Amino acid sequence: SPSYAFTTSNRVVIGNGIDLDRAGTLAAAPLDEPVRLVFMGHRGAPWHGVDEVYALAVARPEWGIDIIGPTAVDGVQAPANVIHHGELRPADYLPILARATDGLGTLALFTKGMHEASPLKSREYLARGLPVIGAYEDTDIPAGSPVYLRLPNERGAIVDHLGDVEAFIASWRGRRVQHSEIDYLDTSVK
């Protein structure tokens, strides 16, 4: 950005991290239950992509989707397979994460003209053992990492790449991400 032109060229970017010692890996969601995804966010953040989550819910009505944080998309009726839980504390949202097969990361960063991020929600999901589906380049997660499905950062990507999403979810059914796979996210390492 031109606004940083006055600074030294000696820079380092440190993305958001998480204390893995304080975040226990959850047991894998039962294989005999339908796919259940979770999305965490907050109000007033269209770049989170709740509308994209709704589009996925419409495309896969047999999947359940829990949304923690935002209560709804203005003027849009939530699909029947979406449950809005509102804002919750960790003790209240951990049981929801425990039922989830995967976490949904930021899906509309393009609305801010950005392509790279290190969302806290993704760190929380991974620390708890949930693989992540997102539409942005993650500052820390290596390209091609098996714990993160990176979709194109464009409107409709989650539905346009539904085959990739389904394959990613299927590859993680009955398993959780282990801390040893994401130790680079730990605040002690950072």
N, C-alpha and C positions, 0 to 999 in steps of 0.2 A: 504494500500500500504506500502511496506517496506520502502519507502522513507520518510514516516511520523513516523517511529518507534521511532525516537529520541524525539518526542513531548510528552507532558503530556497526560495521558489517559483521562483527563477531557476535552472533546470536545463537540461541538454542530455544527450541520449542519443547515445552514439557506439557504433555496432555494430561487430562484428568486421570487420577489413579484411584485405587481403593485399597484399604487395609484388608488383605486376604485373611489374615489371622483372625479378624473379627467377623468374617463372613463365612459361615459354614456352608458346604455344598449340600444341597437338598437331595433326598432320594429321588431316583428317576420316577417320572409319572408312570402310572400303570399302563401296560401295553393293551389291556382289554378295554380301555376307555378311548373315546374319540379324541382327535387332535384338539388341543386347547392351547391357544396362544395368549400371551399377556403383553400389554402395552402400558408403559408408565409415562406420564408427562404432566404438564400443567396448563392452565388456561391461558389464553392470549398468546399462544405460540403456534401459529399456523404452519411453521416449518416442521413441527413434529409430525404432521401428516395424518391426523385423525380421519380426515376424509379418505385417505388412501387405505386406512384400516377398514373403514366402512366398505370400500370397494372390494377389498379382499373378502370381507364377510358375505357380501352379496354373491361373489364368485364361488365361495365354498360354504354354503349354508349349513353343511353337516359339521363344520368346525365350530367350536366355541371360542369366543374372544372376550377376554376380561380387560377392561380399560380402567386403570388406576390414575386418578388425577382429574383430567378434563371431564366435565360432566356431559358434554354433547357438542356437536358441530352446529353452530347457529343456523336455524331454519331447516335442518335436515333431521329426519326421523332415523334413529338408530335401527339397523337391521335387527331382526328378532334374535339372532345368535350372538349379539353383543350385549354385555352387561357392563354398565357404568357403575363403578364403586365409589367415585368421588375421591377426595384426598384421604389417604390412610397413613398411619404410622407403620413402621416396619413390623411390629408385632401383629398388626392387622393384615398387612399385605403378604407376609411370608406364606401363609396357607394357600393363597391364590397362586403365588409363584410355584409352590410345591406341586400343584395340579397341572401346571403348564408344561408343554413339551418344548416350546421355544419362546424367546422374547423378541418382540418387534421393536426395533430401534427407530431412529429418526428416518422418516420416509419422504420428506418434502423440503429438504434443505435448499433446493433450487429456488424456493420462494424468497430466500434471503440473498440469493446470488452467491451462495457458498457451496463448496464441494468437499471440504474436509472438516472433521469435528472429532471430539472425544467425549461423547455424551455420557453423563453420569448414569443414565438408565442402562446403557450397555455394560458399563462396569459392574453395576449391581446384578444384572442378569448373569453375566459370566462368573462373577464371584460366587453366585448361588448355584452354578452348574448349568444354567440354561444357555444353549447356543443362540446366536443373534442373527436376525435378518434385518438388514438396513440398506439405505440407499445413499451412501456417502463413503468417502475414503476416511477410514479411521486413522487418526494420527499415530496410534501405537500398534494396531493389529497388522502383522505382516501380510502382504498381498498373498492370496491363496490359502490363508489359514483355514483349517477345517472347522474352526469354531465360529466363523463369521461368513455369512452369505452376503456379498456385496452386490447389490442391484444397481443399475444405472440411476443416477441422480436426476430423474425426470418424472414428470407427471405420468401416472399410470403404470409405472415400472413393476409394482408388486403384482398386478394382474397380467401385464404383458409378459412377465417372466414366471408365470404360475407353475410351469413345469419344473423350473429350477427350484422354486420354493417348495414344491411337493417332494422333490428328490432330496433336498436338504433336510426337511423335516423327517422323512423316512429314514435317512441315514443316522439320525440322532435318536430315534425312538428307542426307549429302554436304556438310554445312557445319559450321563451328565458330563459336562466339561470339568476336568480336574484342575486344581490350582496349579499343578506343575505345567499345564499347557498354556497358562496365562500369567506366569510369574512376572513377566515384564510389565504388568499392570499394577503390581503391588507398590504401594507408596514407599515401602522400605527400599525397594530396588530403584525407584525413581529418585 
